[in-house]
Amino acid sequence: MERIFLEGERLYLRGLELTDANGGYINWFDDATVCQYNGHHMFPKSKENLISYIQFAQNTSDSLILAIVEKGSQKHIGNISIQSIDYIARTGEFAIIIGEKEVWGKGYSKEAAALIINHAFQVLNLRRIYCGTSERNTPMQKLALAMGFKEEGRRRKTLFKNGEYLDIIEYGLLKEEWRS
């Protein structure tokens, strides 16, 4: 039986497991399309890299890193996290990747984001969540705005991707702005 940490209508979030290294997960970071807007796809990933990351995710208290699993297929379709948790300032960085391209555009990012953001505010007692994304990453920009994040600024020419320097757009969401 699958371990469920947070449950939505069509998906659930659970901790990463070593068996995840045997599925499609290993291919996400070697796929130029999946990684077109993030800092991955610079060096090939090995199964050992992935296992090391999964072990880190299982043992850290500074990041909540979860697998996104589609209920119907029980397929691990992506990861979502609140990273760099600062328990004094009560902040954390939101990140998400949907690695399985066949589920893109089906609203899974919004459902998963709502689950983890609500958990971050209501259980982890964070007061601010932030994220940044490439100026070219329209899907992530739309997700941030749909979740209630406000654009806070821009880090100019910060990401080098596909032969050019791109801006990172910064977003922030305060607990009192969140509608759970």
DRENGUGU-922538 format. One line per field, with one value per residue: x, y, z of N, C-alpha, C, CB in turn. Coordinates in steps of 0.2 Angstrom, whole numbers, plus 5000, padded with zeros to 4 digits. Glycine has a CB too. Layout:
# DRENGUGU-922538
n.u (X | ...) $
n.v (Y | ...) $
n.w (Z | ...) $
ca.u (X | ...) $
ca.v (Y | ...) $
ca.w (Z | ...) $
c.u (X | ...) $
c.v (Y | ...) $
c.w (Z | ...) $
cb.u (X | ...) $
cb.v (Y | ...) $
cb.w (Z | ...) $
//
This chain:
# DRENGUGU-922538
n.u (5004 | 5002 | 5011 | 5003 | 5006 | 5000 | 4984 | 4975 | 4962 | 4965 | 4977 | 4991 | 5003 | 5019 | 5033 | 5049 | 5055 | 5067 | 5065 | 5059 | 5070 | 5071 | 5061 | 5053 | 5058 | 5072 | 5075 | 5070 | 5078 | 5088 | 5081 | 5079 | 5068 | 5059 | 5068 | 5069 | 5067 | 5074 | 5088 | 5093 | 5099 | 5112 | 5123 | 5124 | 5113 | 5115 | 5110 | 5115 | 5117 | 5104 | 5099 | 5106 | 5101 | 5088 | 5090 | 5095 | 5083 | 5075 | 5081 | 5082 | 5078 | 5077 | 5071 | 5056 | 5053 | 5044 | 5036 | 5025 | 5011 | 5000 | 4984 | 4976 | 4984 | 4994 | 5007 | 5022 | 5024 | 5030 | 5040 | 5038 | 5042 | 5046 | 5059 | 5075 | 5071 | 5068 | 5068 | 5068 | 5066 | 5054 | 5052 | 5051 | 5056 | 5047 | 5046 | 5044 | 5042 | 5036 | 5039 | 5034 | 5029 | 5017 | 5006 | 5006 | 4998 | 4986 | 4982 | 4988 | 4999 | 4994 | 4985 | 4994 | 5002 | 4994 | 4991 | 5004 | 5008 | 4997 | 5000 | 5013 | 5010 | 5000 | 5004 | 5018 | 5020 | 5025 | 5028 | 5030 | 5032 | 5042 | 5047 | 5056 | 5058 | 5063 | 5062 | 5056 | 5048 | 5033 | 5022 | 5026 | 5026 | 5012 | 5007 | 5012 | 5005 | 4992 | 4992 | 4992 | 5004 | 5014 | 5022 | 5038 | 5051 | 5066 | 5079 | 5092 | 5098 | 5102 | 5101 | 5109 | 5105 | 5103 | 5112 | 5110 | 5108 | 5096 | 5083 | 5078 | 5062 | 5055 | 5045 | 5033 | 5023 | 5013 | 5007 | 4995 | 4989 | 4986 | 4974 | 4966) $
n.v (4994 | 5011 | 5025 | 5039 | 5056 | 5069 | 5073 | 5075 | 5078 | 5072 | 5067 | 5063 | 5067 | 5061 | 5055 | 5054 | 5039 | 5026 | 5017 | 5025 | 5029 | 5019 | 5021 | 5032 | 5044 | 5046 | 5050 | 5063 | 5074 | 5073 | 5076 | 5088 | 5096 | 5094 | 5101 | 5114 | 5126 | 5127 | 5125 | 5113 | 5099 | 5101 | 5093 | 5075 | 5064 | 5051 | 5035 | 5034 | 5047 | 5051 | 5042 | 5047 | 5060 | 5057 | 5050 | 5061 | 5069 | 5062 | 5063 | 5077 | 5091 | 5104 | 5105 | 5101 | 5088 | 5081 | 5067 | 5068 | 5060 | 5052 | 5048 | 5038 | 5031 | 5028 | 5033 | 5041 | 5057 | 5069 | 5081 | 5090 | 5104 | 5112 | 5122 | 5126 | 5130 | 5142 | 5143 | 5153 | 5165 | 5161 | 5156 | 5149 | 5141 | 5138 | 5125 | 5116 | 5102 | 5094 | 5080 | 5070 | 5071 | 5068 | 5072 | 5085 | 5101 | 5098 | 5102 | 5097 | 5103 | 5114 | 5108 | 5100 | 5111 | 5118 | 5109 | 5108 | 5121 | 5125 | 5116 | 5120 | 5133 | 5130 | 5119 | 5119 | 5131 | 5142 | 5159 | 5166 | 5161 | 5159 | 5160 | 5158 | 5160 | 5157 | 5170 | 5165 | 5155 | 5153 | 5144 | 5142 | 5155 | 5158 | 5148 | 5153 | 5165 | 5161 | 5154 | 5164 | 5171 | 5186 | 5196 | 5201 | 5205 | 5205 | 5196 | 5200 | 5194 | 5181 | 5167 | 5155 | 5148 | 5138 | 5145 | 5159 | 5172 | 5174 | 5183 | 5180 | 5179 | 5185 | 5179 | 5181 | 5175 | 5178 | 5172 | 5178 | 5181 | 5169 | 5159 | 5146) $
n.w (5000 | 4996 | 5003 | 5009 | 5011 | 5009 | 5002 | 4988 | 4976 | 4963 | 4964 | 4975 | 4988 | 4993 | 5003 | 4995 | 4988 | 4988 | 4978 | 4968 | 4960 | 4950 | 4941 | 4929 | 4934 | 4933 | 4921 | 4919 | 4922 | 4912 | 4901 | 4889 | 4886 | 4897 | 4906 | 4901 | 4907 | 4919 | 4930 | 4928 | 4918 | 4914 | 4917 | 4914 | 4924 | 4935 | 4941 | 4954 | 4958 | 4959 | 4969 | 4980 | 4981 | 4984 | 4997 | 5004 | 5004 | 5012 | 5024 | 5028 | 5037 | 5033 | 5021 | 5013 | 5003 | 4991 | 4982 | 4968 | 4965 | 4953 | 4956 | 4949 | 4940 | 4949 | 4946 | 4948 | 4945 | 4946 | 4956 | 4971 | 4982 | 4997 | 5000 | 5008 | 5021 | 5033 | 5050 | 5059 | 5052 | 5047 | 5033 | 5016 | 5001 | 4987 | 4975 | 4960 | 4949 | 4935 | 4928 | 4919 | 4904 | 4897 | 4906 | 4907 | 4907 | 4913 | 4925 | 4937 | 4943 | 4949 | 4959 | 4967 | 4971 | 4979 | 4989 | 4996 | 4999 | 5007 | 5018 | 5022 | 5027 | 5037 | 5044 | 5045 | 5049 | 5042 | 5037 | 5025 | 5008 | 4994 | 4977 | 4962 | 4944 | 4927 | 4915 | 4904 | 4907 | 4906 | 4910 | 4924 | 4929 | 4928 | 4936 | 4949 | 4950 | 4950 | 4962 | 4971 | 4973 | 4973 | 4961 | 4965 | 4961 | 4950 | 4946 | 4936 | 4921 | 4926 | 4925 | 4915 | 4900 | 4886 | 4878 | 4881 | 4893 | 4905 | 4914 | 4931 | 4937 | 4953 | 4965 | 4979 | 4993 | 5006 | 5022 | 5026 | 5014 | 5008 | 5003 | 5009) $
ca.u (5000 | 5006 | 5011 | 5001 | 5007 | 4995 | 4980 | 4971 | 4957 | 4967 | 4984 | 4993 | 5010 | 5022 | 5040 | 5053 | 5057 | 5073 | 5062 | 5058 | 5076 | 5070 | 5056 | 5054 | 5061 | 5079 | 5075 | 5067 | 5084 | 5091 | 5077 | 5080 | 5061 | 5057 | 5072 | 5070 | 5067 | 5077 | 5095 | 5095 | 5101 | 5119 | 5127 | 5119 | 5111 | 5116 | 5106 | 5118 | 5115 | 5097 | 5098 | 5109 | 5096 | 5082 | 5092 | 5095 | 5076 | 5072 | 5084 | 5083 | 5073 | 5077 | 5067 | 5051 | 5053 | 5039 | 5034 | 5018 | 5009 | 4994 | 4980 | 4973 | 4989 | 5000 | 5013 | 5026 | 5024 | 5034 | 5042 | 5037 | 5045 | 5047 | 5066 | 5078 | 5066 | 5072 | 5063 | 5068 | 5062 | 5048 | 5051 | 5054 | 5056 | 5043 | 5049 | 5040 | 5044 | 5032 | 5043 | 5030 | 5026 | 5010 | 5002 | 5007 | 4992 | 4980 | 4981 | 4991 | 5004 | 4990 | 4983 | 5000 | 5005 | 4989 | 4992 | 5010 | 5008 | 4993 | 5004 | 5018 | 5007 | 4996 | 5007 | 5025 | 5019 | 5029 | 5024 | 5031 | 5034 | 5044 | 5050 | 5059 | 5058 | 5065 | 5057 | 5053 | 5044 | 5026 | 5018 | 5027 | 5023 | 5005 | 5005 | 5013 | 5000 | 4986 | 4992 | 4992 | 5010 | 5015 | 5029 | 5042 | 5057 | 5069 | 5087 | 5094 | 5103 | 5105 | 5101 | 5112 | 5101 | 5103 | 5116 | 5109 | 5107 | 5089 | 5081 | 5074 | 5057 | 5054 | 5038 | 5032 | 5017 | 5012 | 5002 | 4989 | 4987 | 4984 | 4967 | 4967) $
ca.v (5000 | 5017 | 5030 | 5046 | 5062 | 5074 | 5070 | 5079 | 5075 | 5067 | 5065 | 5063 | 5068 | 5056 | 5056 | 5051 | 5032 | 5023 | 5013 | 5030 | 5029 | 5014 | 5023 | 5037 | 5050 | 5046 | 5053 | 5069 | 5079 | 5072 | 5078 | 5095 | 5099 | 5095 | 5106 | 5120 | 5133 | 5127 | 5124 | 5106 | 5097 | 5104 | 5087 | 5069 | 5062 | 5044 | 5032 | 5035 | 5054 | 5051 | 5039 | 5052 | 5065 | 5054 | 5050 | 5068 | 5071 | 5058 | 5065 | 5084 | 5095 | 5111 | 5105 | 5096 | 5086 | 5076 | 5065 | 5069 | 5054 | 5052 | 5042 | 5033 | 5026 | 5027 | 5035 | 5046 | 5061 | 5075 | 5082 | 5097 | 5105 | 5119 | 5121 | 5131 | 5132 | 5146 | 5142 | 5159 | 5170 | 5157 | 5157 | 5143 | 5142 | 5133 | 5122 | 5110 | 5099 | 5089 | 5077 | 5066 | 5076 | 5067 | 5075 | 5093 | 5105 | 5095 | 5105 | 5094 | 5108 | 5118 | 5104 | 5099 | 5117 | 5120 | 5105 | 5109 | 5128 | 5125 | 5112 | 5125 | 5138 | 5128 | 5114 | 5121 | 5138 | 5147 | 5165 | 5168 | 5157 | 5163 | 5156 | 5162 | 5156 | 5160 | 5175 | 5162 | 5150 | 5156 | 5140 | 5143 | 5161 | 5157 | 5144 | 5157 | 5170 | 5157 | 5152 | 5170 | 5174 | 5192 | 5197 | 5205 | 5208 | 5202 | 5195 | 5201 | 5190 | 5176 | 5160 | 5154 | 5143 | 5138 | 5150 | 5166 | 5174 | 5176 | 5185 | 5176 | 5183 | 5183 | 5179 | 5179 | 5174 | 5179 | 5168 | 5181 | 5182 | 5163 | 5156 | 5138) $
ca.w (5000 | 4995 | 5009 | 5007 | 5015 | 5008 | 4997 | 4984 | 4972 | 4958 | 4966 | 4982 | 4989 | 4997 | 5003 | 4990 | 4990 | 4984 | 4972 | 4963 | 4956 | 4945 | 4936 | 4924 | 4937 | 4931 | 4914 | 4919 | 4922 | 4906 | 4896 | 4888 | 4886 | 4904 | 4910 | 4897 | 4911 | 4925 | 4930 | 4927 | 4911 | 4913 | 4917 | 4915 | 4930 | 4936 | 4946 | 4960 | 4959 | 4961 | 4976 | 4985 | 4982 | 4988 | 5004 | 5007 | 5005 | 5017 | 5030 | 5029 | 5040 | 5030 | 5015 | 5013 | 4996 | 4990 | 4975 | 4966 | 4962 | 4950 | 4959 | 4944 | 4938 | 4954 | 4943 | 4950 | 4939 | 4947 | 4963 | 4974 | 4988 | 5001 | 5002 | 5012 | 5026 | 5038 | 5055 | 5062 | 5048 | 5045 | 5026 | 5013 | 4994 | 4983 | 4969 | 4957 | 4942 | 4932 | 4924 | 4914 | 4899 | 4895 | 4911 | 4907 | 4905 | 4916 | 4932 | 4942 | 4947 | 4954 | 4964 | 4971 | 4974 | 4984 | 4995 | 4999 | 5002 | 5013 | 5023 | 5024 | 5031 | 5042 | 5049 | 5047 | 5052 | 5039 | 5036 | 5018 | 5003 | 4989 | 4972 | 4956 | 4938 | 4921 | 4912 | 4898 | 4910 | 4907 | 4915 | 4931 | 4931 | 4928 | 4943 | 4955 | 4951 | 4952 | 4969 | 4975 | 4974 | 4970 | 4958 | 4969 | 4958 | 4945 | 4946 | 4929 | 4918 | 4931 | 4923 | 4908 | 4897 | 4879 | 4875 | 4883 | 4900 | 4906 | 4920 | 4935 | 4941 | 4959 | 4968 | 4986 | 4995 | 5013 | 5025 | 5027 | 5007 | 5006 | 5003 | 5009) $
c.u (5004 | 5006 | 5009 | 5002 | 5002 | 4991 | 4976 | 4966 | 4959 | 4974 | 4986 | 5001 | 5013 | 5029 | 5043 | 5055 | 5063 | 5071 | 5060 | 5064 | 5075 | 5065 | 5058 | 5058 | 5068 | 5080 | 5073 | 5073 | 5088 | 5087 | 5077 | 5073 | 5059 | 5061 | 5073 | 5070 | 5070 | 5084 | 5098 | 5097 | 5108 | 5124 | 5122 | 5119 | 5112 | 5111 | 5108 | 5117 | 5108 | 5096 | 5101 | 5104 | 5090 | 5084 | 5093 | 5088 | 5073 | 5075 | 5085 | 5077 | 5073 | 5073 | 5062 | 5050 | 5049 | 5038 | 5027 | 5016 | 5002 | 4990 | 4978 | 4978 | 4995 | 5006 | 5016 | 5027 | 5028 | 5036 | 5039 | 5040 | 5045 | 5054 | 5069 | 5074 | 5070 | 5067 | 5063 | 5064 | 5055 | 5047 | 5053 | 5053 | 5052 | 5046 | 5044 | 5043 | 5039 | 5036 | 5040 | 5026 | 5019 | 5004 | 5002 | 5000 | 4986 | 4979 | 4984 | 4996 | 5000 | 4987 | 4988 | 5002 | 5000 | 4990 | 4998 | 5010 | 5003 | 4997 | 5009 | 5016 | 5004 | 4999 | 5015 | 5026 | 5024 | 5024 | 5025 | 5034 | 5036 | 5047 | 5052 | 5059 | 5060 | 5060 | 5054 | 5048 | 5037 | 5022 | 5020 | 5025 | 5016 | 5003 | 5006 | 5008 | 4993 | 4986 | 4992 | 4998 | 5010 | 5022 | 5032 | 5048 | 5060 | 5076 | 5089 | 5099 | 5106 | 5106 | 5104 | 5109 | 5101 | 5106 | 5115 | 5107 | 5100 | 5088 | 5077 | 5069 | 5055 | 5047 | 5038 | 5025 | 5017 | 5007 | 4995 | 4985 | 4984 | 4977 | 4967 | 4961) $
c.v (5006 | 5022 | 5036 | 5051 | 5067 | 5072 | 5075 | 5075 | 5069 | 5065 | 5065 | 5065 | 5064 | 5058 | 5052 | 5044 | 5030 | 5020 | 5018 | 5030 | 5024 | 5016 | 5028 | 5043 | 5051 | 5050 | 5060 | 5074 | 5078 | 5074 | 5086 | 5099 | 5100 | 5100 | 5112 | 5126 | 5133 | 5126 | 5117 | 5105 | 5100 | 5098 | 5081 | 5067 | 5054 | 5042 | 5034 | 5042 | 5055 | 5048 | 5043 | 5057 | 5063 | 5053 | 5056 | 5070 | 5068 | 5060 | 5072 | 5086 | 5102 | 5111 | 5100 | 5094 | 5080 | 5074 | 5067 | 5063 | 5054 | 5046 | 5037 | 5028 | 5024 | 5029 | 5041 | 5051 | 5068 | 5075 | 5089 | 5098 | 5112 | 5118 | 5127 | 5134 | 5136 | 5146 | 5148 | 5164 | 5167 | 5158 | 5150 | 5145 | 5136 | 5131 | 5116 | 5108 | 5094 | 5086 | 5072 | 5070 | 5075 | 5069 | 5082 | 5096 | 5102 | 5097 | 5102 | 5098 | 5112 | 5114 | 5102 | 5105 | 5119 | 5116 | 5107 | 5116 | 5128 | 5121 | 5117 | 5130 | 5136 | 5123 | 5116 | 5128 | 5143 | 5153 | 5168 | 5162 | 5161 | 5158 | 5161 | 5157 | 5161 | 5165 | 5171 | 5156 | 5152 | 5151 | 5141 | 5150 | 5161 | 5153 | 5149 | 5162 | 5167 | 5155 | 5158 | 5174 | 5181 | 5193 | 5202 | 5208 | 5204 | 5202 | 5195 | 5197 | 5185 | 5169 | 5160 | 5148 | 5143 | 5144 | 5157 | 5166 | 5177 | 5178 | 5180 | 5181 | 5180 | 5184 | 5178 | 5179 | 5174 | 5175 | 5171 | 5182 | 5175 | 5161 | 5149 | 5135) $
c.w (5000 | 5001 | 5006 | 5012 | 5015 | 5002 | 4994 | 4980 | 4967 | 4959 | 4973 | 4982 | 4994 | 4997 | 4997 | 4992 | 4986 | 4978 | 4966 | 4958 | 4950 | 4940 | 4931 | 4927 | 4935 | 4925 | 4914 | 4918 | 4916 | 4900 | 4895 | 4888 | 4893 | 4908 | 4906 | 4901 | 4917 | 4925 | 4929 | 4920 | 4909 | 4912 | 4917 | 4922 | 4930 | 4941 | 4953 | 4963 | 4962 | 4968 | 4981 | 4986 | 4986 | 4995 | 5007 | 5008 | 5011 | 5024 | 5032 | 5033 | 5038 | 5024 | 5016 | 5005 | 4995 | 4983 | 4974 | 4962 | 4959 | 4953 | 4955 | 4942 | 4943 | 4951 | 4946 | 4944 | 4940 | 4955 | 4965 | 4980 | 4991 | 5003 | 5006 | 5017 | 5032 | 5044 | 5060 | 5059 | 5046 | 5037 | 5023 | 5005 | 4991 | 4977 | 4966 | 4950 | 4941 | 4927 | 4918 | 4910 | 4897 | 4900 | 4911 | 4904 | 4908 | 4923 | 4938 | 4946 | 4952 | 4960 | 4969 | 4975 | 4980 | 4990 | 4999 | 5002 | 5008 | 5019 | 5026 | 5029 | 5037 | 5047 | 5050 | 5050 | 5049 | 5038 | 5029 | 5014 | 4997 | 4983 | 4966 | 4950 | 4932 | 4918 | 4906 | 4901 | 4912 | 4911 | 4922 | 4934 | 4932 | 4935 | 4949 | 4956 | 4953 | 4959 | 4974 | 4976 | 4970 | 4967 | 4963 | 4966 | 4952 | 4946 | 4938 | 4927 | 4923 | 4929 | 4916 | 4905 | 4890 | 4876 | 4877 | 4890 | 4900 | 4913 | 4924 | 4938 | 4947 | 4962 | 4975 | 4988 | 5003 | 5016 | 5025 | 5020 | 5005 | 5008 | 5003 | 5006) $
cb.u (4995 | 5004 | 5018 | 4993 | 5014 | 4998 | 4976 | 4975 | 4952 | 4967 | 4989 | 4992 | 5012 | 5020 | 5043 | 5059 | 5052 | 5077 | 5056 | 5057 | 5082 | 5068 | 5050 | 5048 | 5061 | 5083 | 5071 | 5064 | 5088 | 5094 | 5069 | 5083 | 5056 | 5058 | 5079 | 5065 | 5060 | 5074 | 5098 | 5090 | 5096 | 5121 | 5132 | 5122 | 5104 | 5123 | 5105 | 5126 | 5115 | 5092 | 5102 | 5116 | 5094 | 5080 | 5099 | 5098 | 5072 | 5074 | 5091 | 5084 | 5073 | 5084 | 5072 | 5044 | 5060 | 5032 | 5035 | 5018 | 5009 | 4994 | 4974 | 4970 | 4993 | 4999 | 5012 | 5033 | 5017 | 5030 | 5049 | 5029 | 5053 | 5042 | 5070 | 5080 | 5062 | 5074 | 5065 | 5075 | 5066 | 5042 | 5055 | 5050 | 5063 | 5036 | 5056 | 5032 | 5051 | 5025 | 5048 | 5026 | 5030 | 5009 | 5003 | 5013 | 4992 | 4981 | 4974 | 4995 | 5007 | 4984 | 4980 | 5005 | 5005 | 4982 | 4993 | 5016 | 5005 | 4986 | 5007 | 5022 | 5002 | 4990 | 5007 | 5029 | 5021 | 5031 | 5026 | 5036 | 5029 | 5050 | 5044 | 5066 | 5051 | 5067 | 5061 | 5059 | 5047 | 5023 | 5020 | 5035 | 5025 | 5002 | 5010 | 5020 | 4999 | 4985 | 4998 | 4988 | 5016 | 5013 | 5028 | 5044 | 5062 | 5067 | 5089 | 5095 | 5108 | 5101 | 5094 | 5120 | 5094 | 5095 | 5116 | 5102 | 5112 | 5085 | 5077 | 5078 | 5050 | 5059 | 5033 | 5036 | 5013 | 5012 | 5004 | 4989 | 4992 | 4989 | 4962 | 4969) $
cb.v (5000 | 5021 | 5030 | 5045 | 5064 | 5082 | 5064 | 5083 | 5080 | 5071 | 5070 | 5057 | 5076 | 5049 | 5053 | 5055 | 5027 | 5018 | 5009 | 5037 | 5028 | 5007 | 5026 | 5040 | 5048 | 5040 | 5049 | 5071 | 5078 | 5065 | 5076 | 5096 | 5095 | 5088 | 5102 | 5120 | 5135 | 5121 | 5127 | 5101 | 5099 | 5109 | 5087 | 5063 | 5064 | 5042 | 5025 | 5034 | 5059 | 5047 | 5032 | 5054 | 5068 | 5047 | 5046 | 5073 | 5070 | 5050 | 5062 | 5088 | 5095 | 5113 | 5104 | 5098 | 5085 | 5078 | 5057 | 5076 | 5048 | 5052 | 5045 | 5036 | 5030 | 5020 | 5036 | 5044 | 5063 | 5081 | 5081 | 5098 | 5104 | 5120 | 5120 | 5137 | 5126 | 5153 | 5136 | 5162 | 5172 | 5159 | 5163 | 5137 | 5142 | 5136 | 5120 | 5112 | 5097 | 5092 | 5072 | 5061 | 5076 | 5059 | 5072 | 5095 | 5105 | 5087 | 5105 | 5088 | 5112 | 5121 | 5097 | 5096 | 5122 | 5120 | 5098 | 5108 | 5133 | 5121 | 5106 | 5128 | 5143 | 5125 | 5108 | 5121 | 5138 | 5145 | 5171 | 5174 | 5151 | 5167 | 5151 | 5164 | 5154 | 5155 | 5181 | 5158 | 5147 | 5156 | 5133 | 5142 | 5166 | 5154 | 5138 | 5161 | 5174 | 5151 | 5148 | 5169 | 5170 | 5198 | 5200 | 5201 | 5210 | 5205 | 5189 | 5209 | 5194 | 5177 | 5157 | 5154 | 5142 | 5138 | 5149 | 5168 | 5179 | 5169 | 5192 | 5173 | 5183 | 5186 | 5174 | 5185 | 5167 | 5186 | 5166 | 5188 | 5184 | 5157 | 5159 | 5136) $
cb.w (5006 | 4989 | 5012 | 5005 | 5014 | 5006 | 5000 | 4979 | 4969 | 4951 | 4962 | 4986 | 4991 | 4996 | 5009 | 4987 | 4990 | 4988 | 4974 | 4966 | 4960 | 4948 | 4940 | 4921 | 4944 | 4931 | 4909 | 4925 | 4928 | 4905 | 4897 | 4881 | 4882 | 4908 | 4911 | 4892 | 4912 | 4930 | 4937 | 4929 | 4906 | 4918 | 4923 | 4910 | 4933 | 4938 | 4945 | 4960 | 4953 | 4956 | 4975 | 4982 | 4975 | 4985 | 5004 | 5002 | 4998 | 5016 | 5030 | 5023 | 5048 | 5029 | 5009 | 5016 | 4994 | 4993 | 4975 | 4961 | 4967 | 4942 | 4962 | 4938 | 4932 | 4956 | 4936 | 4954 | 4937 | 4945 | 4964 | 4974 | 4987 | 5007 | 4995 | 5007 | 5029 | 5036 | 5059 | 5064 | 5042 | 5049 | 5023 | 5015 | 4991 | 4982 | 4969 | 4956 | 4942 | 4930 | 4927 | 4918 | 4893 | 4895 | 4918 | 4902 | 4898 | 4916 | 4932 | 4940 | 4942 | 4950 | 4961 | 4967 | 4969 | 4982 | 4993 | 4995 | 4996 | 5012 | 5020 | 5018 | 5027 | 5039 | 5045 | 5040 | 5060 | 5032 | 5041 | 5018 | 5002 | 4990 | 4969 | 4958 | 4937 | 4916 | 4909 | 4894 | 4916 | 4900 | 4913 | 4933 | 4925 | 4922 | 4943 | 4954 | 4944 | 4947 | 4971 | 4981 | 4971 | 4975 | 4951 | 4975 | 4963 | 4938 | 4950 | 4928 | 4914 | 4937 | 4923 | 4908 | 4900 | 4877 | 4868 | 4879 | 4902 | 4905 | 4920 | 4941 | 4936 | 4964 | 4964 | 4990 | 4993 | 5016 | 5032 | 5030 | 5003 | 5009 | 4998 | 5016) $
//
